[in-house]
Structures are given as structure tokens and as C-alpha cells.
Amino acid sequence: MSSIPYFQNLLLALLLATSYYRVQSYTFEPPGRDPASIDKIRSSEQATILTTENFDDLTAGKLVFIKFYAPYCPHCNNMAKSWNELAEYYQNNGKTDVLIGSIDCTDSPHGKNLCIKFKITGLPTLLYGPSGSDGVYLEEYGGEKTYDDLKSFALKELVPKCLPVSLDACTAEERQEMDSYIAMSYTQLNEMIQSLEKQMIELKESFKTKFMELQKDHDRMLIEKELKITRSKETIKMIKEVRETLVRDRQKTEL
């Protein structure tokens, strides 16, 4: 008995199983959410891929600009080219003190846990700043997402600033002020913060009160202006009527 039919049937079964697997894996996924699309988008990232495992090591002592994204997010994909160009610019110019990174919030748990840690609620979200103190100094970028805008912003903002984690960037005056805060206790710092916040509230209330007073003066002056204009118009009208009357009387006299 020939074994050829057996191997033919086995090959056919394998082909059917493979086709079934592909159908199950790809056909019923929305565009952009199938595994092939996701893998392609992830692999196209030129920025440093950050995960829970490497985040602390790769960002230590650096200024960071991080993109939190999802492979199937349309807005994320729209800015992908610009972000790749920014990453390549920093990589090619030897700016080793700055790290351009990407975190995939759908990559569980590697990226997803970082997105939870940084309380990311919308995608894409871009955070920037010094990486020290567990990301407490990171701020959200809210500008345009073209390459020129991102590069211009990064060159301006991703520079050492006077902070407790980067004292070398302080001027003599800034260092003196920073040292005075560092010497304070936790309670003293809290009291100073509360005092400054109180001053801010009082300034806002004072401005609001003065603005309302100015608004009242403005409204009063506006009413006075309108009344004067109305009176002047009425006077002008009356004078014109008198003038016309005089003209008519003169014409009658001449006749």
C-alpha cells in the first residue's frame, strides 16, 4: 500500500489548519488591530522602546521626551513619522543627555504598567523633562506634532534646569535659593507652599475686584459718552433746522 495518499492527506490537513489559524487571527480583527499591523507599527519605532523592565536604567540622569501611544490609535500613527525623525535627529547628533522614548500602552504588562503609573488617559500623550524623582518633574507637551515643532520645542526645553536633581544647572543665585529650601523641614516647606498659594488666591481675588470696579467705570463712561453723543446729535439737528429756516426766510425776502 502506497504511503503517498497518507502524506497528501496530512499536508492538506496542515494547510487547512494553517488557513483556519490565519482566519481566526486576522479576519475578525478591525483594521490596524490585527497582529501583523501591530507588529509592523511597533517595529517601525525609531525612538527608544521603554518598558517597566528598562525604564529606570535607560532614563537615569537624562532629559526625556516620551510618547505614550497605541499601535491602532489614528492620531498616534499620524505623528509617527515626525516622532521617528525627532528620535533620529538626537541619535545622529550625539545628544546623549536626551532620550527620545516610546511606550506602547497596549503592550501588557511591559508598557501598560508605565501608562498606568504616569496616569495616561489619552493617546498620544507626550511627557518631557528630567527623569529623576520617579518622573515627578515630567510635564505634558501640548503643542503641534510636526517634526519642526517637536524639534524646536525639544531644543528649547530639553536642557538642564535648576532642580534638586540637577543642581549643577543652577546659577549662583538659584543655588543659594535652592539650598535654603533644601535646608527646610517637610513642615516648613508645606507652610511655605500654603503661604504662596494663599498669596496667589488673594492676588486673583484682588485683580477680580479691581477689574469689576474698572468695568463699572467703563460702563458708566460708556453711558455718559452715548448720552453726550445723543445730545450733540439732537443739538446739531436743531441747529440745522434753524439754519434751513433762516435760508428759506432770506430767500422769501429777496423775492
Solvent accessible surface area in square Angstrom, and as a share of the most:
residue,aa,sasa,rsa
1,M,242,1.08
2,S,67,0.43
3,S,64,0.41
4,I,111,0.57
5,P,68,0.43
6,Y,140,0.53
7,F,122,0.51
8,Q,112,0.50
9,N,99,0.51
10,L,80,0.40
11,L,107,0.53
12,L,100,0.50
13,A,54,0.42
14,L,104,0.52
15,L,104,0.52
16,L,112,0.56
17,A,60,0.47
18,T,59,0.35
19,S,60,0.39
20,Y,141,0.54
21,Y,144,0.55
22,R,151,0.55
23,V,66,0.38
24,Q,86,0.38
25,S,23,0.15
26,Y,88,0.33
27,T,88,0.51
28,F,146,0.61
29,E,76,0.34
30,P,68,0.43
31,P,134,0.84
32,G,23,0.22
33,R,103,0.38
34,D,22,0.11
35,P,57,0.36
36,A,53,0.41
37,S,32,0.21
38,I,30,0.15
39,D,84,0.44
40,K,152,0.64
41,I,37,0.19
42,R,80,0.29
43,S,90,0.58
44,S,53,0.34
45,E,19,0.09
46,Q,78,0.35
47,A,5,0.04
48,T,44,0.25
49,I,81,0.41
50,L,1,0.01
51,T,23,0.13
52,T,56,0.32
53,E,113,0.51
54,N,43,0.22
55,F,12,0.05
56,D,101,0.53
57,D,117,0.61
58,L,66,0.33
59,T,4,0.02
60,A,69,0.53
61,G,84,0.81
62,K,57,0.24
63,L,17,0.09
64,V,0,0.00
65,F,0,0.00
66,I,0,0.00
67,K,2,0.01
68,F,0,0.00
69,Y,6,0.02
70,A,2,0.01
71,P,0,0.00
72,Y,74,0.28
73,C,14,0.09
74,P,93,0.59
75,H,125,0.56
76,C,2,0.01
77,N,63,0.32
78,N,118,0.61
79,M,5,0.02
80,A,25,0.19
81,K,144,0.61
82,S,18,0.12
83,W,0,0.00
84,N,25,0.13
85,E,54,0.24
86,L,0,0.00
87,A,1,0.01
88,E,68,0.30
89,Y,45,0.17
90,Y,11,0.04
91,Q,102,0.46
92,N,123,0.63
93,N,79,0.41
94,G,55,0.52
95,K,69,0.29
96,T,106,0.62
97,D,72,0.37
98,V,14,0.08
99,L,16,0.08
100,I,8,0.04
101,G,0,0.00
102,S,0,0.00
103,I,0,0.00
104,D,10,0.05
105,C,18,0.11
106,T,46,0.26
107,D,38,0.20
108,S,71,0.46
109,P,66,0.42
110,H,71,0.32
111,G,1,0.01
112,K,94,0.40
113,N,71,0.36
114,L,7,0.04
115,C,9,0.05
116,I,113,0.57
117,K,86,0.37
118,F,30,0.13
119,K,170,0.72
120,I,31,0.16
121,T,141,0.82
122,G,37,0.35
123,L,64,0.32
124,P,22,0.14
125,T,14,0.08
126,L,2,0.01
127,L,18,0.09
128,Y,27,0.10
129,G,6,0.06
130,P,20,0.13
131,S,14,0.09
132,G,25,0.24
133,S,59,0.38
134,D,108,0.56
135,G,10,0.10
136,V,103,0.59
137,Y,62,0.24
138,L,25,0.12
139,E,101,0.45
140,E,116,0.52
141,Y,15,0.06
142,G,79,0.76
143,G,33,0.32
144,E,120,0.54
145,K,67,0.29
146,T,70,0.41
147,Y,54,0.20
148,D,104,0.54
149,D,57,0.29
150,L,0,0.00
151,K,54,0.23
152,S,71,0.46
153,F,46,0.19
154,A,0,0.00
155,L,75,0.37
156,K,150,0.63
157,E,37,0.17
158,L,8,0.04
159,V,61,0.35
160,P,85,0.53
161,K,94,0.40
162,C,29,0.17
163,L,39,0.19
164,P,68,0.43
165,V,69,0.40
166,S,30,0.20
167,L,44,0.22
168,D,147,0.76
169,A,35,0.27
170,C,20,0.12
171,T,80,0.47
172,A,92,0.71
173,E,140,0.63
174,E,73,0.33
175,R,95,0.35
176,Q,138,0.61
177,E,93,0.42
178,M,29,0.13
179,D,61,0.31
180,S,53,0.34
181,Y,78,0.30
182,I,97,0.49
183,A,89,0.69
184,M,54,0.24
185,S,56,0.36
186,Y,174,0.66
187,T,84,0.49
188,Q,94,0.42
189,L,60,0.30
190,N,55,0.28
191,E,101,0.45
192,M,69,0.31
193,I,91,0.46
194,Q,114,0.51
195,S,54,0.35
196,L,93,0.46
197,E,88,0.39
198,K,127,0.54
199,Q,91,0.40
200,M,106,0.47
201,I,106,0.54
202,E,91,0.41
203,L,125,0.62
204,K,134,0.57
205,E,96,0.43
206,S,47,0.30
207,F,141,0.59
208,K,117,0.49
209,T,72,0.42
210,K,126,0.53
211,F,108,0.45
212,M,100,0.44
213,E,96,0.43
214,L,120,0.60
215,Q,74,0.33
216,K,138,0.59
217,D,61,0.32
218,H,100,0.45
219,D,59,0.31
220,R,121,0.44
221,M,116,0.52
222,L,78,0.39
223,I,107,0.54
224,E,71,0.32
225,K,95,0.40
226,E,82,0.37
227,L,86,0.43
228,K,130,0.55
229,I,73,0.37
230,T,66,0.38
231,R,149,0.54
232,S,57,0.37
233,K,134,0.57
234,E,102,0.46
235,T,70,0.41
236,I,90,0.46
237,K,129,0.55
238,M,124,0.55
239,I,104,0.53
240,K,103,0.43
241,E,94,0.42
242,V,84,0.48
243,R,132,0.48
244,E,77,0.35
245,T,57,0.33
246,L,102,0.51
247,V,61,0.35
248,R,128,0.47
249,D,71,0.37
250,R,157,0.57
251,Q,101,0.45
252,K,141,0.60
253,T,117,0.68
254,E,134,0.60
255,L,186,0.93
